[in-house]
Amino acid sequence: MPSQSDHSFKKYPNKVKDFIPTGSEQLWVSDMTYIQIGKGFVYLSLIMDAFSRKIVGWALQPTLEAKGPVGALKMALQTRKKKTELIHHSYRGVQYCSWAYVDLIQQAGIKMSMCSSAEPNENSMAERLNRTLKEEFNLGNGFVSEEAALKAIPQVIETYNNYRPHASIDFKTPTQCHNAGRIEKLRWYPYKKIRFSNVVKKEPEKAF
């Protein structure tokens, strides 16, 4: 979900165009997406391990302020178990460039990576996660209240992480792949291939 990138905070280069993780906790991808609440919206921040496809952090907030992404990051950091070199990839939105967010990243010894442009295909894995949750798990249908969303979303993430097999990780669940730390038949789709597919199909922006 694009956010305001016209700001004075430091922006970081894209370090993951040619990067293929060989195990969990080497690359995290993050994004925000809207969830309809009655006639309004709240915003779901997500962090996913790119290798295992496991959602490692999330937060729901009523505004686009950095509080949501910071909450998701704090949760992800609490789940981190390895001391491997880790890259965090996101858009260049003000939330991810804010001092509050960058300070947490740097204190944890994590490298920052950001999209080099506003094109969503530079963060396509996070976009695909948004779409999966909205289309397969019905988050796109919205909720009558924020309380209802806060009750449903943890159950959706639990199901996604522990019960939904992925073809890209040899038909294992994200949790199985994450805990194993490796996979025999990882299917990794290069950036250029995803970019070409998006241009040809002209898919509307949705929430993977």
C-alpha positions as CSV (number, residue, x, y, z in Angstrom):
1,M,0.0,0.0,0.0
2,P,1.7,3.2,-1.1
3,S,2.2,5.8,1.6
4,Q,3.6,9.4,1.7
5,S,7.3,9.2,0.5
6,D,7.7,12.9,-0.1
7,H,9.4,13.7,3.2
8,S,12.8,14.8,4.6
9,F,13.7,11.5,6.4
10,K,16.6,9.5,5.1
11,K,15.7,6.9,2.4
12,Y,17.7,3.7,2.0
13,P,18.7,1.9,-1.2
14,N,17.1,-1.3,-2.4
15,K,19.4,-4.1,-1.3
16,V,17.2,-7.1,-2.2
17,K,16.7,-7.0,-6.0
18,D,19.2,-9.8,-6.5
19,F,19.0,-11.3,-3.0
20,I,17.7,-14.8,-2.5
21,P,17.4,-16.0,1.1
22,T,18.7,-19.5,1.9
23,G,16.9,-19.7,5.3
24,S,14.5,-17.9,7.6
25,E,15.4,-14.6,9.4
26,Q,17.5,-13.4,6.5
27,L,14.9,-11.1,4.9
28,W,11.8,-9.5,6.2
29,V,9.3,-7.6,4.0
30,S,6.8,-5.2,5.4
31,D,3.8,-3.2,4.3
32,M,0.5,-1.6,5.4
33,T,-3.0,-2.2,4.0
34,Y,-6.4,-0.8,4.8
35,I,-9.2,-2.7,6.4
36,Q,-12.7,-1.4,6.1
37,I,-14.6,-0.7,9.4
38,G,-18.2,0.3,8.8
39,K,-17.9,3.4,6.7
40,G,-14.3,4.1,7.7
41,F,-10.9,2.3,7.7
42,V,-8.2,1.1,10.0
43,Y,-4.7,0.1,8.9
44,L,-3.0,-3.3,9.2
45,S,0.8,-3.3,9.4
46,L,2.5,-6.6,8.5
47,I,6.0,-8.0,8.6
48,M,6.6,-11.3,6.8
49,D,9.7,-13.5,6.7
50,A,10.4,-13.7,2.9
51,F,11.9,-17.2,3.0
52,S,9.2,-19.0,5.0
53,R,6.3,-16.7,4.2
54,K,5.5,-16.6,7.9
55,I,3.9,-13.5,9.4
56,V,6.2,-12.6,12.2
57,G,4.7,-9.2,13.2
58,W,1.5,-7.3,12.9
59,A,-0.5,-4.4,14.3
60,L,-3.8,-2.7,13.7
61,Q,-4.1,1.1,14.1
62,P,-6.8,3.7,13.2
63,T,-4.3,6.0,11.4
64,L,-1.4,5.8,9.0
65,E,1.0,7.0,11.7
66,A,4.2,5.1,12.4
67,K,2.7,3.6,15.6
68,G,1.3,0.7,13.6
69,P,4.5,-0.3,11.8
70,V,6.4,0.2,15.0
71,G,4.1,-2.2,16.8
72,A,4.4,-4.8,14.1
73,L,8.2,-4.4,14.2
74,K,8.4,-4.8,18.0
75,M,6.4,-8.1,17.7
76,A,8.7,-9.3,14.9
77,L,11.8,-8.6,17.0
78,Q,10.3,-10.5,19.9
79,T,9.9,-13.6,17.7
80,R,13.5,-13.4,16.3
81,K,15.6,-16.3,17.3
82,K,18.7,-16.3,15.1
83,K,21.7,-14.0,15.0
84,T,22.0,-14.3,11.2
85,E,22.4,-11.1,9.1
86,L,18.9,-9.8,8.5
87,I,17.6,-7.3,6.0
88,H,14.3,-5.4,6.5
89,H,12.7,-4.3,3.2
90,S,9.8,-1.8,2.8
91,Y,8.5,1.1,0.9
92,R,10.0,4.6,1.4
93,G,6.9,5.8,3.3
94,V,7.4,8.2,6.2
95,Q,6.3,5.5,8.7
96,Y,9.3,3.3,7.8
97,C,11.8,6.2,7.5
98,S,10.7,7.7,10.9
99,W,13.2,8.0,13.7
100,A,11.1,5.7,15.9
101,Y,11.1,2.9,13.3
102,V,14.7,3.3,12.1
103,D,16.1,3.4,15.6
104,L,14.5,0.0,16.4
105,I,16.0,-1.5,13.3
106,Q,19.4,-0.1,14.0
107,Q,19.4,-1.1,17.6
108,A,18.6,-4.7,16.5
109,G,21.5,-4.7,14.1
110,I,19.3,-5.1,11.0
111,K,20.0,-3.7,7.6
112,M,17.5,-1.3,6.0
113,S,16.4,-1.8,2.4
114,M,13.7,0.2,0.6
115,C,12.0,0.4,-2.8
116,S,13.9,2.6,-5.2
117,S,10.7,4.0,-6.7
118,A,7.0,4.1,-6.0
119,E,6.4,0.9,-8.1
120,P,4.7,-1.8,-6.0
121,N,6.5,-4.6,-7.7
122,E,9.7,-3.7,-5.7
123,N,7.8,-4.9,-2.7
124,S,5.7,-7.5,-4.4
125,M,5.9,-10.3,-1.8
126,A,4.4,-8.0,0.8
127,E,1.7,-6.9,-1.7
128,R,0.9,-10.5,-2.4
129,L,0.5,-11.2,1.3
130,N,-2.0,-8.4,1.6
131,R,-4.0,-9.8,-1.3
132,T,-4.0,-13.3,0.1
133,L,-5.3,-12.2,3.4
134,K,-8.0,-10.1,1.8
135,E,-9.1,-12.5,-0.8
136,E,-8.6,-16.0,0.7
137,F,-9.2,-15.0,4.3
138,N,-11.9,-12.4,3.7
139,L,-10.3,-9.5,5.3
140,G,-11.3,-7.5,2.3
141,N,-14.9,-7.9,3.3
142,G,-14.3,-5.5,6.3
143,F,-15.8,-5.6,9.8
144,V,-18.6,-3.8,11.6
145,S,-16.2,-2.5,14.3
146,E,-12.5,-2.3,15.2
147,E,-13.2,-4.7,18.0
148,A,-14.4,-7.3,15.6
149,A,-11.3,-6.9,13.4
150,L,-9.0,-7.2,16.4
151,K,-10.8,-10.4,17.3
152,A,-10.6,-11.9,13.8
153,I,-7.2,-10.9,12.6
154,P,-5.2,-13.0,15.1
155,Q,-7.2,-16.1,14.1
156,V,-6.6,-15.3,10.4
157,I,-2.8,-15.0,11.0
158,E,-2.8,-18.2,13.1
159,T,-4.5,-20.1,10.2
160,Y,-2.3,-18.5,7.6
161,N,0.9,-19.3,9.4
162,N,0.1,-22.8,10.7
163,Y,-2.5,-24.4,8.3
164,R,-2.1,-22.9,4.8
165,P,0.5,-24.8,2.7
166,H,2.4,-22.8,0.1
167,A,3.4,-24.2,-3.3
168,S,6.4,-21.9,-3.2
169,I,7.8,-23.6,-0.1
170,D,7.3,-27.2,-1.2
171,F,3.7,-27.3,0.1
172,K,4.7,-26.7,3.7
173,T,3.1,-24.2,6.0
174,P,5.0,-21.0,6.8
175,T,5.6,-22.2,10.4
176,Q,7.0,-25.5,9.3
177,C,9.3,-23.9,6.8
178,H,10.3,-21.2,9.3
179,N,11.2,-23.7,12.1
180,A,13.0,-26.0,9.7
181,G,15.1,-23.0,8.5
182,R,15.6,-24.5,5.1
183,I,13.6,-26.1,2.3
184,E,14.5,-28.6,-0.5
185,K,12.3,-27.1,-3.2
186,L,12.2,-23.4,-2.6
187,R,10.5,-21.6,-5.5
188,W,11.9,-18.1,-5.6
189,Y,10.5,-15.7,-8.2
190,P,13.0,-13.1,-9.4
191,Y,12.1,-9.4,-9.2
192,K,12.2,-8.9,-13.0
193,K,9.8,-11.8,-13.6
194,I,7.3,-10.4,-11.1
195,R,7.7,-6.9,-12.5
196,F,6.9,-8.2,-16.1
197,S,3.9,-10.1,-14.9
198,N,2.5,-7.0,-13.1
199,V,3.0,-4.8,-16.1
200,V,1.3,-7.2,-18.6
201,K,-1.7,-8.1,-16.4
202,K,-2.1,-4.6,-15.0
203,E,-3.5,-6.0,-11.8
204,P,-5.2,-3.4,-9.5
205,E,-3.5,-2.6,-6.2
206,K,-4.8,-5.0,-3.6
207,A,-3.8,-6.2,-0.4
208,F,-0.5,-11.2,-0.1
